Amino acid sequence: MSPVRFQLMGLMQRISRMFEVIQLLRGASKPLSAEALGETLEVSKRTIYRDIAALQAMRVPIEGEAGVGYIMRRGYDLPPLNFDVEEVEALRVGLLMLARTGDGSLKKAASRIIWKIEALQAEEPRLHVSPFGAPSDDPEKGCVSVASLRDAIRSAQKLRLTYRNEGGEETTRIVRPVAVIYHLESVLIAAWCELRNGFRHFRTDRIWACNMLDENFREQAVMLHELWTEWDDTLVTQTWVRA
């Protein structure tokens, strides 16, 4: 995934989450703790603290503090989003294209964001995106959830993978995941493989089992991502390295 696309998805997720924080506080009859908000939105308390601070900096009337809880001052309503027509259409197309990644969790998040911006246009835009792309990561069909792989990348947790390559050979690997790469017809996870002692790309539809280990690599996560970026730049003519 390109750095720009990664940053865009992160920004959209944060905007969506901040909207949800506001909605939760508006509907609360008593102060909500950062822990309660984090459990509802499935993020850490630290993330909630950052979101609350950002909203307060934008003069959203949220009162309270860490350890006490937060409440929204009555009478507050969300201001209109000042997007022009082409900006809204760009958002729609970009969000609809997330369905082609096969990442079910991102697809659901994109649908929630589209619902929030629908009021910005008076009529349905005549813009359509083909749904064909990478296969859906449906756990009921035996596929590993891409969302779980993204969770491991965020928390810098090692994974134990059972992987079958294109020749059908099955191996078990301990890997340190550093990035998700969305191609048109497949999704890859980039990771440092302890079996091969080097970076490898694994197609998510060939991962037959995945377990998150207790061991993490947080101190090396940034360095590994930078090294992978340099390593990947030398492989621009290849789709992926055989695992």
HUQUI-V245293 format. One record per residue. N is the residue number from 1. PHI is phi in degrees with one decimal (none if undefined). Layout:
<<N & PHI> <N & PHI>>
This chain:
<<1 & none> <2 & -69.9> <3 & -56.8> <4 & -65.3> <5 & -64.6> <6 & -62.5> <7 & -65.8> <8 & -62.8> <9 & -65.0> <10 & -63.4> <11 & -65.4> <12 & -63.1> <13 & -64.6> <14 & -69.1> <15 & -59.5> <16 & -60.6> <17 & -66.0> <18 & -66.7> <19 & -60.9> <20 & -68.5> <21 & -59.2> <22 & -60.4> <23 & -63.5> <24 & -64.7> <25 & -70.0> <26 & -63.6> <27 & -91.6> <28 & -85.9> <29 & -94.4> <30 & -148.2> <31 & -56.7> <32 & -108.1> <33 & -78.2> <34 & -61.6> <35 & -65.3> <36 & -65.3> <37 & -63.5> <38 & -63.6> <39 & -65.5> <40 & -65.8> <41 & -95.1> <42 & 60.5> <43 & -135.4> <44 & -79.4> <45 & -60.4> <46 & -60.2> <47 & -63.6> <48 & -62.4> <49 & -57.9> <50 & -66.2> <51 & -64.9> <52 & -62.2> <53 & -61.3> <54 & -65.9> <55 & -66.2> <56 & -64.5> <57 & -65.5> <58 & -89.1> <59 & 67.9> <60 & -74.7> <61 & -75.4> <62 & -96.7> <63 & -111.6> <64 & 126.1> <65 & -158.8> <66 & -59.2> <67 & 89.1> <68 & -108.4> <69 & 124.2> <70 & -129.1> <71 & -145.3> <72 & -93.6> <73 & -62.5> <74 & -63.8> <75 & 91.9> <76 & -83.1> <77 & -130.7> <78 & -69.0> <79 & -73.1> <80 & -66.4> <81 & -84.9> <82 & -93.4> <83 & -102.0> <84 & -83.3> <85 & -59.1> <86 & -67.4> <87 & -65.5> <88 & -64.7> <89 & -65.8> <90 & -62.9> <91 & -62.5> <92 & -59.8> <93 & -63.3> <94 & -61.3> <95 & -69.4> <96 & -64.6> <97 & -69.8> <98 & -62.5> <99 & -63.1> <100 & -77.0> <101 & -76.0> <102 & 80.2> <103 & -83.6> <104 & -59.6> <105 & -66.3> <106 & -66.3> <107 & -62.2> <108 & -65.2> <109 & -63.1> <110 & -63.1> <111 & -62.5> <112 & -65.7> <113 & -68.7> <114 & -58.9> <115 & -59.5> <116 & -76.4> <117 & -103.7> <118 & -60.2> <119 & -70.3> <120 & -80.5> <121 & -126.5> <122 & -75.8> <123 & -134.2> <124 & -67.7> <125 & -69.8> <126 & -88.5> <127 & -123.8> <128 & -131.4> <129 & -122.3> <130 & -61.0> <131 & -79.9> <132 & -74.5> <133 & -179.4> <134 & -66.7> <135 & -63.5> <136 & -67.8> <137 & -88.3> <138 & -84.8> <139 & -58.9> <140 & -67.4> <141 & -99.3> <142 & 89.4> <143 & -86.4> <144 & -76.4> <145 & -66.7> <146 & -65.0> <147 & -60.1> <148 & -67.1> <149 & -70.1> <150 & -65.5> <151 & -60.3> <152 & -65.1> <153 & -66.4> <154 & -62.5> <155 & -90.6> <156 & 54.7> <157 & -102.3> <158 & -69.4> <159 & -123.8> <160 & -106.3> <161 & -107.9> <162 & -105.6> <163 & -126.5> <164 & -117.3> <165 & -79.7> <166 & -63.7> <167 & -90.5> <168 & 90.1> <169 & -72.5> <170 & -105.2> <171 & -135.5> <172 & -110.6> <173 & -124.9> <174 & -103.0> <175 & -130.4> <176 & -114.1> <177 & -71.9> <178 & -122.8> <179 & -163.3> <180 & -111.0> <181 & -119.0> <182 & -98.4> <183 & -97.5> <184 & -62.5> <185 & -115.1> <186 & -159.6> <187 & -120.8> <188 & -116.3> <189 & -111.9> <190 & -92.9> <191 & -154.8> <192 & -83.9> <193 & -96.2> <194 & -73.1> <195 & -69.6> <196 & -93.2> <197 & 54.4> <198 & -174.3> <199 & -75.3> <200 & -141.8> <201 & -110.1> <202 & -117.5> <203 & -69.5> <204 & -66.5> <205 & -78.3> <206 & -109.8> <207 & -89.2> <208 & -90.7> <209 & -156.3> <210 & -150.0> <211 & -127.5> <212 & -80.8> <213 & -91.2> <214 & -69.9> <215 & -73.5> <216 & -116.9> <217 & -135.7> <218 & -58.5> <219 & -68.2> <220 & -104.0> <221 & -59.9> <222 & -64.1> <223 & -62.6> <224 & -64.1> <225 & -63.8> <226 & -65.0> <227 & -64.9> <228 & -64.1> <229 & -58.9> <230 & -66.0> <231 & -65.0> <232 & -67.8> <233 & -63.5> <234 & -83.5> <235 & -119.1> <236 & -64.1> <237 & -89.1> <238 & -111.6> <239 & -75.0> <240 & -161.2> <241 & -88.3> <242 & -60.7> <243 & -77.2>>
